[in-house]
Amino acid sequence: MRASLIQLGVDPDESVPARRERAAELVRGLGGSDLVVLPELWTVGAFAYEAYAAEAETPADGPTAAVMARAAREAGVWLHAGSVVERDAEGRLYNTSLVFSPAGELAATYRKIHRFGFDEGEAVLMAAGTEPTTVRLAETTVGLATCYDLRFPELFRSLVDAGAEAFVVPAGWPARRREHWTLLARARAVENQSYVLACGTAGTHAGVAQAGHSLVVDPWGEVLAEAGEREEILTVDLDMARVAKTREDFPALKDRVLR
Ligand SMILES: NC(=O)CCC(=O)C(=O)O
């Protein structure tokens, strides 16, 4: 599977509609990939809490879904379009990831389960998702997680139990905890003997400098590709047979005692 991660810059001087169109253009340029990934809340900015409500949309037919569905279709790729601020029928907000098929159909959504901010920001403005989610794409079972979820290994283990061979993790991770980002992405890959595709944002929004450093980690924990701090696209060929091979050669997952 050829996967491309778009480490998008979130610049407060660029309007959300302009960024949507720019992201769509980047997706259209990646037509040779099987899967394209965008970061967490790249429209509004993960830390731009005061803008969440104004930018909230519906996952099925909101402005981001419309532009991303078209981009997936025109590029002929599976598109993990990162996450948007979702508003549900009761007015609750969620941090919701959207996955589109190459036909431009919404194939999966995932509401972020672990909200960041302790007693402020996302943790109080958003409701928590409750459903660990996998999606079958390009002959691969992919587990979905978002940013802060990376700190909760039990979520990833539940995704492995549901068949995940790779995890896609869109994020808006701050530069001041970059070491944690890299370490946790590698840990989730090693302990679950799975690929990790972790796609963050670049730039500074709401006064929070973003880490960038999106990375792709193989099931042995090796970093196959890592971005710098600026906007960048990573393209990596993943040998999905390596998941089964790693699990067979070093069968630690079979030695689990606690379930
Ligand atoms: N957007 C986020 O979930 C940020 C997570 C974070 O900053 C951290 O876990 O550290």
The ligand as an ORCA input file, in Angstrom:
! r2SCAN-3c Opt
* xyz 0 1
  N      -4.955     17.770     20.136
  C      -4.508     16.945     21.059
  O      -5.100     15.915     21.327
  C      -3.250     17.352     21.755
  C      -2.629     16.225     22.559
  C      -1.425     16.682     23.312
  O      -1.038     17.841     23.251
  C      -0.692     15.706     24.124
  O      -1.152     14.563     24.279
  O       0.380     16.060     24.641
*
